[in-house]
Amino acid sequence: MAGDSLRQALFTAAFDTELAKTAISLELLIEIQLADDSFLRMSTGIGTVVWDSRTWLGTGLALGIEGYREDANGSANGLRISLTGTESTIISIALQSLERSKPVKVYIALLDSANVIIDDPYLLFLGKVDETNALYSDGNASIVLNAETDMLNSRRSSNRMLSHLDQIIAFPDDLGLQYITRLKAYKGQWGSTAVITATAQQKNLDLSSRFNDRTGDIGGGETGEVGF
């Protein structure tokens, strides 16, 4: 059935078997790439778990995730991740490590009775850091991180312009748009003079050949019918 094929495409056999049980142990795994290209990996559980030769920390920070959903038409919305802990730890992460446009991944992980992650966790969200805000209360600090999917970004205007100044921001040696502002007032032939002249000559030659073919032997006293 179509539903079974979809489940097989999304989940591994072990994950699907565990998901079918009446009681399951579930955690969310969050991976955020930091400014120095290292990774902050956390889980919503207690203690640490290991998956894919990587350690996911579940102590010292309390995680909250909200806002993500997929609509019936397939469009996706952003995700909000909140991190709460001691003030010094949170401020250090906010001011020194988090950076806009860095990748964010959120997995759904199922654990067996020994607290071992069952291969493979399901990738729930893939996006990028949009903005972060720090909140302070009673000596503790919280970071609220907003992440957005590429689908959401595709619906947003890029604010790029078809101009020379905009082009050299990304490609300093590209002079292809150097004279684009003059095109509106330009009047004349496009291309080199040699090409234009050769094209005109070829057209005249073709027209002369067609005329001779249609008129017949005018010099011999016979009149032909001219037609184009």
N, C-alpha and C positions, 0 to 999 in steps of 0.2 A: 504494500500500500504506500501511497505518497507520504503519509505521516511517518511511517517506519523508515523510509528512505531518508527523510529529512533528519530524523533523530540519529541515524547512522552517520550522516554527514557532519552533524554538529558535535556528537559525543563519541567518545571511545566506548568499546563494549563494557569495560570495567565501570566507567562512569555511569553509563546507562543502567547497568545492573543495580548499582548502589542507589541510583535515583528512584528506582521502582520500589524500594523498600518503604515500609510504613513509617519508619523513624530513621532520620539521617542526621549526621553531624556536618554542619556547613559553616564555612568561613569565607570571607571575601579577602582576596589578596590584592594589595595596591602597590603598584610600582611607578615611581616618579623619577624621571631622569633629572639630575641636578645640574647646576651651572657648570661644574667641572667635569660633566659627563659621567660621573659616578651615579649610583642609584640608591634611592631611599625605598626600601621594601618593607611593608608592614602588613599585618593581618588583623582582622577584627576579633581573633581569638585571644586566649590567654597563653602566654609562653611563646616559644618559637617553633616554627615548623620549617621543614626543608623540602624543597621541590626544585627540580631541574638544577641540582647542585648549587642552589642559592638558598640563603637563610632569610626567612620572613619574620620580622620582629612583631611580637604581640604584647610586649610589656612596655611600660613607661609612657605610652600614649594611648588615648582613647579616640577611636575613629568613628566618624559618622558620615554616612553617604546618603544623599537625597537628590531628587530632581530629575533623575534619568528615566526616560521612557521612550519607547518606540511607538509611533502612531500607526494607525491602520494602513495609511498610505506609504509606510516604509520610512518616513522621515524620523530623524533622531534628534533629541534635545541634549542640552548640556548636562553636566554632572557637577555637583557640589560636594567637596570633601572637607570635613572639619577635623582638625587635629588639636587635641587638648592635652596639656601636660604642664610641667613646671615652667615658669616664665623664662628662665635662662635658656632652656633647651629649645622652646618654641621660637623665641626671638632669634636665636642663632640660625635656625633653619630658615625663617622668613627673610632675614636680612642678608644672609650670605649664600644661601644654597638654591632657593627656588628662583626659576627664571621663566619668563614668558616664552611660549611656543615650544617648550620642551615636552617630550612625549609623556603621556599618562596611560597606564593600563590597569584595568580592574578585572580580576578573574573570580569566578565562582569555583570554590574548591570543596570537594567532599572528602571527609576523613573516615578512616576505618576505626575499629574499636581500639587500636593501638595509637590513635592520634597521628596516623601516617596519611599523607595526601594520596588519594587515588588518582592515578594517571588517566586522562590529563584534565586539569582544570579547564573550565569553559571561559573563553575570553568574552566577557560581558561588554566591556567598553574599551575603545581605543580612540584617544584624542590628544589634545595638547593643552598645556597650561594657558589659561586666558588672563587671569588676574588673581592676586592674593591679597587678603586683608587680615590684619592682626587685631584681636579684641582682648581687652584686659578686664579682669574681674577678680577681686579678693586675692591678689598676689599671684594668680595664675593667668596664663595667656592662651588664647586659641587662635589658630590660623584657619581661615576659610579660603579654600582654593577652588576656583571655578575653572572647569575644563570644558572644552568644546570639541565636538567631532568635526572631521573634515567636511562632512555633508552640510553641517551648519555653516561652516566657513564658506562653502561654495555658493550659498545664497546671499552672501554679503558682498557689497561692492568693494573692489580692490583699491579704489581711489588712485589708480594709475592713469597717466595721461599719455597720449600719443604725441610726445614732444621730444625735442633733442635733449633738454635738461633732464627729463625723467629717464630717458634711455641710458644716458651716461652714468646714472647712479648705479645701475646694475652692470653695465657694459661700458667702461670708460673709453675704450678704443673704437667703439661703434659710432661712425659718423653718418649712418644711413638716414637719420632724421634731421640732419643739420639744416637743411633748407626747406623743411616741410611747411613752415609758416608762409613761404612765398608761393606755394602751389595755388592758393585761392585766386591770386591775381595773375597767374601765369597764362600767357596766350602764345601759342605757337605749336610746332611739331615736337613730339616726344621721341627722343632717340638721337643718334649722331647724324650729322649732315650727310655723310657718305652713304649710310644705310637708306636714308630718305630719298636721295638722288638716284641710287641704284634701283630702288623700288619703283619710282616714277618712270624711269627709262624702260623697265621691264613691262610695265602696264602699257606704255605707248607702243612698244614692239608687238605685244599681243593684239592690241586694237588694230594695228596696221595689217597684221596677218589675217585677221578676221575679215577686214574690208576687202582685201585682195581675193580671198576665197569666194566671197559672195558676189562680186561684180562681174566675174567671168573675164573673157578676153576683150576688154574695151578697145584696145589698140587695133584689133582686127576688124572693127566696124560693127561688131555685134553688141547689142545692149543687154546687159544682165540686170537682174533684179537685186537691188541692194536691200538687205534686211539684217537687223541685229536682235 
